[in-house]
Every structure is written in C-alpha cells, then in structure tokens.
Amino acid sequence: MRAVALLQLPIPEPDPFLAVANVPLAAGYLTACLPPDQRTAIRIPPRELARHGGDEAILDWLTAQEPDLAGFSCYSWNLERSLWLARRWKELVPSARVAFGGPEIVAGRPLLGREDVDAFVQGEGEPVFPSLLQALRTGGSLPRVTRSPLASLDAAPNPYTAGALEARADEPLYLETLRGCSHRCSYCYYGKQFPSIRRFPEEALPAVFALARERGVPEIYLLDPSFTAGRGLEERLARLASLNPTGIPLHAELRLEALTPGAALAMRRAGFASVEAGLQSVNPQALRSVRRTFRREAFLRGAGLLRAQGIAIRTGVILGLPGDTLEGFADTLRFLQEFGLGAEAEVYPLAVLPGTELRERARELDVTYMPLPPYWVLRTAGFSETDLFRAVRLAEEALEGELFPPIVPRFTDPAPGITACLDLRAGTPAAALHSLRLQEAFGAGAAAGGGQGAGRGAGPGLGPMRLANSVTVLLSAAQLASTAGLDDLLRLGEHLLAANPFGLYQLVIEGAEVPPLEPAVRLAEAFHNPGSYFDRSRYYQEDEQNRFSARLFHLTADLDAARRHYEQPLPLDLILAYTPRLLASGRDLLEEHPLLLLERPLPADEQKAIREIYAGRTKLLIFSTPSAPGKR
C-alpha cells in the first residue's frame, strides 16, 4: 500500500476568517487509531490547501499523492464537491478507489448506490478504518456499505497528541471529551445515531492542554454535543481548571437550564470565555413538534449566572420549525430582546437533514424542504414561503444585524502558492504576470497544450498558479466597454468555471462611474454556477443581484458615483476606495458602511475615525497588503 489520502474539502465561504474552522478532525482520529508504524501512510492535505484550495488545486494534490484510496469526510456543505472531485480523480486514475464517510452517509439514501464511490461507511469510522486498510494491503475488495459499531473510547488516542493533527497558534484546538447525546431533538441526527454517552479517557487531557499551551492555541473548542450532559459537572470543571492554569479561552455548547451558581463559577475558573446555548424557540407547539424541551425560568437563571461570571452567550434560534408561525417566531425574537440575549443571537433556517426523525415525518408534519444541501425548509403548515422571507427581515431588524454575512473580496493571497486575487487591470505588473499565465485560457497557449491540467484532458490549466476556492478578479470598466476585452473575460469565466465549478468569484470592476450594467451582468453569468451550494445557502438573502457565487462589485473613489448606489438599487455592491478627503466630504457615505478599500497606512487620527465609524463592522474593511489586517 502506497498511501491513503483523507480529505475534508474547504468551507464554501469567501471569508478567510471562517476558513480556519475547516480542521480535518475526522481524518485526525482515523490516523490516530492506527498503530504508529502505519500512520506514515496517511496523507492529509496541508492546512492552507484544506482551508483555501480550489477544485483543481486539490485535484492536483490528490493526484500527486498517488494514493491507493481517497477517503472523504462528507458534510452537507461539501458533499456535492466531494462527489465531483472523486469522479474527476477516477477519470484521471481509473484504478483509484474512493470511500465516503461522515454525517451525510446514512441508510436509505440514493447516494449509497453511486458507482463512482467504492465504499460508504455509516457511523464512526475508527472501528472499520483498519479493516479497510487491510483489504487494500491484501488486494481484497472493499465492502460496499459498512455500518460501523460504536467506537470504544476507553483508550482512544487524541489526534493532536498522537501527531495526526498540528496544534496551531492561528486556529482553535478542537477537543472531544464525550460522544453521544441524551436528547432526542427530531431535527438532529446525532442523538439518534449515538444515543449513549461515552467519555474519552481523562488521562489524555493533561497532554492535550500542555500541547495547547506550548503551541499558543487561541482557544480550545469543546465539541461535546451538550457539555452539561451527565453527572459530576462541577467535578469535571474543577479538573479543567487544574489543567488550564494559563486560562486558554474555552468554548462549549450546553443547556443553560442545567447550570447552578457553583457550576457557573467553576466555568469561569476553568477558563470558559463563551458558550452556545440552543434556545431554538419559545413556542411550546413548535418545541413539542421536534421533541425539544425549554424551561423558561431555568434558562434565564442559567443565562444570568454566566453573564455574572463574564461568560459570553451565543443563543441559537431555528427559523421554520413545524408548529411555529411568523407570530410565534416574533415572540422568540422579543424574548431575546427583552432579556438582553439578542446581541449575540444566531438564527438558522431549519435544515431537514437526512436520517433524522424530522425528515422521516416531513410529509406528516407538512414540511417542504430543499432536496439538496443545505436542506433548508421552504414551507410548513404555519409558514408560507413569503412568511419565511418576512421572518428573515424581522430577525435582521430585531437583532440589528444581517443573518447572512456580507461577501467581501480579498485583494491578497491567503497563503504562498495559492492565488486568491487575479489583478487583470491593464498596466499593472500583476496584470502582466497573470495575463502571461492565462494565455493558456485563450488561443496560443491552449493550442500548444501547455500548463497544468491540459495534459489530463481537463482543458487548459493555469500554469504554476493554484487557484483558491474563492477568487477576486480585479478588472477595469474600460475592459467591459471593449468588445474584445469583454469576450476575453467571458472566455476566462467559462474556463475558470469549468476547472473550478465550486469556486466563488468576486468580480471587482474599477471605474470612476458605475460600470455598464449589461456587460457586467453578462460577465457575472459567465462565472456563475447557478446550482452551487453557496447560492442555495443564500436562498433567504434578498438583494439586487440574487447571485452569490459570482458577485459583482464597483470599486470607485468618486463620491458622486458612490452616492448613486444609495439613490437607486444597482446590481453591484459598492467598494469605496479610501482617499484623504473622504472623512471631510464623504462621511455620509461612510456612515452607510460600504465596503472600504484601504490601500495605504493611515495617519493615526484617520485610523481612529475609521475605527469609530466601522465599530463592530471591521470585516467590511478591505486591505490591499497582507500585513494590514493586523492593524484593524
């Protein structure tokens, strides 16, 4: 056996700060469960590639590893992309074998009949992974579908201390202390699949915390489905406090109703900085329909205890529960506002996940939902589609924020060797470099068959560049005004979309005036995959473009042109280029909080003014140099 590649594809979001959440924990556990002499055969993509890699870049990495088996951790946000990548790899390497696991692999799905996947594993992978490798070593066939028994956690090694995953100073360390859930919420598959509580050995924790301190991790994120489940909570918290003398911030999901004054104090002493508390709804009928409990006074008492200890609470609410209505949802929002829980609240459209009781009863409950990920609710007996859209607007008004984060282009590359910004504006050094490499997308280079990808039958490639999964393309308005220039850009879009169909593209058009709209929309269509997960994940976001995986932006320093974006709706998002006169002549524009491009260090007084105007909205600030974000 040469190698086994384990992949968890990047999160489909343009926000680089969300990319760090894609830690391949499942691959780490599978590697750690092997004897040390077998771990060297496992290949996990480099972290930067796993965070930011585009489709072709990941395919290049996979091909270079020459693995006997590629295993994919499948979640709702990466399932379709995993299937595409597996199919493309098998086209390139017909003898390749592919295994899928993860929460998307549940009994009864048509997915399990696909011929481009050799093996499916339902449940926890650790008990069956060694047997799959044994079959590879002996040349045996892989079992088509395996229902894995529950893993024994009595001596399970931690993936960080086993060396399967790297503890890093730029991402949280994800830690499980238990598996299983005693609750039976019908929208969740976890409690149904893993009904018993199993705990990892406490003897492993000292080494994990010591490693976290040594590597300077910014947070330890406890992945337990409900940290407060089971007995002995205060004793467990005292144990964490003894292991965490330097106060590494801890985060967990829990039930506020389970907290006592002693437990809240013990959480502060252990280092807890924040928690997630699932409220979901205050509507009794909606809660009964999904087997969810809520004790109002106990919930508020627990929230007060944590706030008294300085621990932040992020409250979760589900929109579209069966049995709920627009007025019932409004009651939940009023509850959050009345008791000061709205500032950090998060609202999620109901996902009708495969394998859940809710999915099995959807017809009975009169719930209509997306057949593809993210499986969001489209209508219920109490919520028309119109009411669901109204509820989104109501939540944004009540919580004073956007349910869907703004799409922000990035003008810098996320890591060496991964290109996230293509500057094609005429006359710049970057444009000359990229134009040279992108000749392969047009006549001469493609005919010559040059570049990566061309020899694999995948169409012309991008030479030495490895595109990110989210790419900013910088253009000038003059290029769109030219027929030849527009034609070249349309071909570029078709080429990039063919090679990276799951990519996200931010098309930034620089010009003093608003760009010509008809060519701009044509360009966006050339880069747009209308069936993408990212577009479906923005289903409830209403705006003028109604296109998210290929987004149009107008970059200008002209204040009059910028004001046009607020005088009438335009199918482009505004990026205002900062100039020294902006604070004096365009403060009204800044107070509308457009995306703001900062291309040079600002004097101290101007920095202070921008920070004050953009307080709580710093993600709308775009920096043109890699070092600038640290100055936020």
ABEGO torsion letter per residue (X at the ends): XABBBBBBBBBBBABAAAAAABBBAAAAAAAAABBAAAAAABBBBBAAAAAABBAAAAAAAAAAAGBABBBBBBBAAAAAAAAAAAAAAAAABAABBBBBBEAABBBGBAAAABAABABBBBEBAAAAAAAAAAAAAAGBBBBABBBBBBBBAAABBBAAAAGABBBBAABBBBBBABBEBABABAABAAAAABABBBBBBAAAAAAAAAAAAAAGBABBBBABABAABEBGAAAAAAAAAAABAAGBBBBBBBBAAABBAAAAAAAAAAGBABBBBBAGBABAAAAAAAGBBBBAAAAAAAAAAAAAAGBBBBBBBBBGBBGBBAAAAAAAAAAAAAAGAAAABBBBBBBBBBGBAAAAAAAAAGBBBBABOAGBBABBAABBAAAAAAAAAAAAAAAGBBABBBBBBBABBABBGBBABBBABBGBAAAAAAAAAAAAABAAAAAAGBEBGAAAGAEBBAEABBBBABBBBBBBAAAAABAAAAAAAAAAAAAAAAABAABBBBBBBBBABBBBAAAAAAAAAAABBAABAAAAAAAABBBAAGBAABBBBBBBABAAAAAAAAABBBABBBBBBBBAAAAAAAAAAAAAGBBBBBABBBBAAAAAAAAAAABGAAAABBBABAAAAAAX
